[in-house]
Amino acid sequence: MKYLSLAKCLSLAVAAALLSAPALAQEIPAGPPGAATAPVISDGKLFAEFGGHDGLVRLMDDFMVILLADPRTKDFFVAVDQRRVKAELVSQVCQITGGGCTYTGKDMKVAHAKLGIHKEDFMALVEDLQLAMNRNDIPFTAQNKLLAALAPQHRDMVVQ
C-alpha cells in the first residue's frame, strides 16, 4: 500500500478547500478596483505571526524565487515586473492579516483576466506559497488563516 507524505496530504487538503471555497468561505463582494478582495483578519495576532511588514517582504521574496524555479508557475512570472508583484503581494497580505496596510493594486479579476490561469496553475501557486511560508517558519495555524482568506479569490483568477 502506498502512503502519502504529510506535505502531500496537506497540499491535497488545501487544494480541496480552495476548490470548494464557495461552500466554505463567506461570500465576499467584488469591491472597487484596488480592493484586496479578501476579508481583513483583525485579531491582532496574524500580522505578527507573519513577522510584520519585514516578515512579509522576506516571505514574498522567497515566494517569487520559488515561483520562478517551479516549471508549473515560472511562465506566469518570468516576464513581469517582479518587484512590483512582490510589493503588491506584501501590501495585499499586510492588509488581509490586519497589518494596517491598504492594498491599492488592481482587483483580482482585472489583474488576472488575460493570464489564462487554470485550476492546476492556481494549485501549484498555492503549493509554492505553502513552501515559502514553511521556509519562513510561519505557524501552521497562521498559514491556514491566510489561505482561508485568500481561497475565494480563485473565482476571480481561474479560467472557468
BELWO-V725021 format. One record per residue. N is the residue number from 1. PSI is psi in radians with two decimals (999 if undefined). OMEGA is omega in whole degrees, 0 to 359 (* if undefined). NEAR is the number of other C-alpha atoms within 10 Angstrom. Layout:
# BELWO-V725021
n=N psi=PSI omega=OMEGA near=NEAR
n=N psi=PSI omega=OMEGA near=NEAR
This chain:
# BELWO-V725021
n=1 psi=2.36 omega=181 near=2
n=2 psi=2.31 omega=179 near=4
n=3 psi=2.52 omega=177 near=7
n=4 psi=2.52 omega=176 near=8
n=5 psi=2.79 omega=178 near=9
n=6 psi=-0.74 omega=180 near=9
n=7 psi=-0.73 omega=180 near=12
n=8 psi=-0.72 omega=178 near=12
n=9 psi=-0.74 omega=179 near=12
n=10 psi=-0.72 omega=178 near=14
n=11 psi=-0.73 omega=178 near=17
n=12 psi=-0.68 omega=179 near=14
n=13 psi=-0.76 omega=179 near=12
n=14 psi=-0.72 omega=179 near=20
n=15 psi=-0.79 omega=179 near=20
n=16 psi=-0.72 omega=179 near=12
n=17 psi=-0.75 omega=181 near=18
n=18 psi=-0.68 omega=181 near=25
n=19 psi=-0.41 omega=177 near=18
n=20 psi=0.33 omega=184 near=13
n=21 psi=-0.69 omega=180 near=20
n=22 psi=-0.55 omega=180 near=16
n=23 psi=-0.49 omega=186 near=11
n=24 psi=-0.55 omega=186 near=13
n=25 psi=2.69 omega=176 near=15
n=26 psi=2.63 omega=176 near=13
n=27 psi=2.25 omega=182 near=12
n=28 psi=2.17 omega=179 near=13
n=29 psi=2.63 omega=184 near=10
n=30 psi=-0.67 omega=178 near=15
n=31 psi=2.98 omega=181 near=11
n=32 psi=2.83 omega=174 near=10
n=33 psi=2.39 omega=183 near=15
n=34 psi=-0.20 omega=178 near=16
n=35 psi=2.50 omega=182 near=18
n=36 psi=-0.28 omega=181 near=26
n=37 psi=0.50 omega=173 near=24
n=38 psi=2.60 omega=181 near=25
n=39 psi=2.61 omega=175 near=19
n=40 psi=2.24 omega=178 near=18
n=41 psi=1.78 omega=187 near=18
n=42 psi=0.88 omega=178 near=14
n=43 psi=-0.05 omega=178 near=9
n=44 psi=-0.12 omega=184 near=11
n=45 psi=-0.60 omega=191 near=14
n=46 psi=-0.79 omega=179 near=23
n=47 psi=-0.76 omega=179 near=24
n=48 psi=-0.65 omega=179 near=16
n=49 psi=-0.40 omega=176 near=17
n=50 psi=0.06 omega=177 near=26
n=51 psi=0.36 omega=181 near=16
n=52 psi=-2.84 omega=183 near=16
n=53 psi=-0.76 omega=180 near=18
n=54 psi=-0.67 omega=177 near=11
n=55 psi=-0.69 omega=178 near=18
n=56 psi=-0.65 omega=177 near=24
n=57 psi=-0.81 omega=178 near=19
n=58 psi=-0.76 omega=180 near=17
n=59 psi=-0.83 omega=183 near=24
n=60 psi=-0.53 omega=173 near=23
n=61 psi=-0.84 omega=179 near=17
n=62 psi=-0.71 omega=179 near=20
n=63 psi=-0.78 omega=181 near=22
n=64 psi=-0.72 omega=178 near=22
n=65 psi=-0.77 omega=180 near=15
n=66 psi=-0.78 omega=179 near=19
n=67 psi=-0.71 omega=181 near=22
n=68 psi=-0.45 omega=179 near=17
n=69 psi=-0.31 omega=183 near=14
n=70 psi=2.04 omega=181 near=14
n=71 psi=-0.33 omega=180 near=11
n=72 psi=-0.39 omega=186 near=16
n=73 psi=-0.32 omega=190 near=21
n=74 psi=-0.62 omega=182 near=16
n=75 psi=-0.40 omega=178 near=13
n=76 psi=-0.33 omega=189 near=15
n=77 psi=-0.29 omega=187 near=14
n=78 psi=-0.60 omega=186 near=13
n=79 psi=0.27 omega=180 near=8
n=80 psi=2.93 omega=175 near=10
n=81 psi=1.63 omega=187 near=9
n=82 psi=-0.61 omega=177 near=15
n=83 psi=-0.76 omega=180 near=12
n=84 psi=-0.77 omega=180 near=11
n=85 psi=-0.81 omega=179 near=15
n=86 psi=-0.74 omega=179 near=20
n=87 psi=-0.72 omega=178 near=17
n=88 psi=-0.70 omega=178 near=18
n=89 psi=-0.73 omega=177 near=19
n=90 psi=-0.82 omega=181 near=23
n=91 psi=-0.79 omega=182 near=22
n=92 psi=-0.84 omega=181 near=23
n=93 psi=-0.60 omega=175 near=26
n=94 psi=-0.80 omega=179 near=25
n=95 psi=-0.83 omega=184 near=22
n=96 psi=-0.67 omega=183 near=26
n=97 psi=0.12 omega=176 near=27
n=98 psi=0.46 omega=182 near=20
n=99 psi=0.00 omega=177 near=22
n=100 psi=0.03 omega=177 near=14
n=101 psi=2.82 omega=175 near=15
n=102 psi=2.03 omega=178 near=16
n=103 psi=2.19 omega=182 near=21
n=104 psi=0.13 omega=179 near=13
n=105 psi=-3.10 omega=179 near=19
n=106 psi=2.72 omega=174 near=16
n=107 psi=2.82 omega=188 near=19
n=108 psi=-0.67 omega=181 near=20
n=109 psi=-0.81 omega=180 near=17
n=110 psi=-0.79 omega=184 near=13
n=111 psi=-0.49 omega=186 near=14
n=112 psi=0.09 omega=188 near=15
n=113 psi=-0.70 omega=187 near=13
n=114 psi=0.23 omega=185 near=10
n=115 psi=-0.30 omega=180 near=11
n=116 psi=0.75 omega=181 near=12
n=117 psi=2.22 omega=177 near=18
n=118 psi=2.95 omega=183 near=13
n=119 psi=-0.75 omega=182 near=16
n=120 psi=-0.57 omega=176 near=13
n=121 psi=-0.78 omega=180 near=15
n=122 psi=-0.75 omega=181 near=19
n=123 psi=-0.64 omega=177 near=21
n=124 psi=-0.73 omega=178 near=18
n=125 psi=-0.73 omega=179 near=19
n=126 psi=-0.77 omega=178 near=19
n=127 psi=-0.73 omega=180 near=21
n=128 psi=-0.66 omega=176 near=22
n=129 psi=-0.74 omega=177 near=21
n=130 psi=-0.75 omega=179 near=22
n=131 psi=-0.79 omega=178 near=16
n=132 psi=-0.73 omega=180 near=22
n=133 psi=-0.71 omega=177 near=22
n=134 psi=-0.77 omega=180 near=14
n=135 psi=-0.43 omega=179 near=12
n=136 psi=0.21 omega=176 near=17
n=137 psi=0.63 omega=174 near=14
n=138 psi=2.22 omega=180 near=19
n=139 psi=2.50 omega=183 near=13
n=140 psi=-0.71 omega=180 near=11
n=141 psi=-0.63 omega=177 near=11
n=142 psi=-0.71 omega=177 near=18
n=143 psi=-0.81 omega=181 near=19
n=144 psi=-0.69 omega=179 near=13
n=145 psi=-0.77 omega=179 near=15
n=146 psi=-0.81 omega=181 near=20
n=147 psi=-0.67 omega=178 near=17
n=148 psi=-0.66 omega=179 near=20
n=149 psi=-0.62 omega=181 near=22
n=150 psi=-0.41 omega=187 near=20
n=151 psi=-0.78 omega=182 near=22
n=152 psi=-0.31 omega=181 near=25
n=153 psi=-0.34 omega=181 near=21
n=154 psi=-0.49 omega=180 near=20
n=155 psi=-0.54 omega=181 near=15
n=156 psi=-0.23 omega=186 near=18
n=157 psi=-0.57 omega=188 near=21
n=158 psi=2.36 omega=176 near=18
n=159 psi=2.24 omega=180 near=14
n=160 psi=999 omega=* near=9
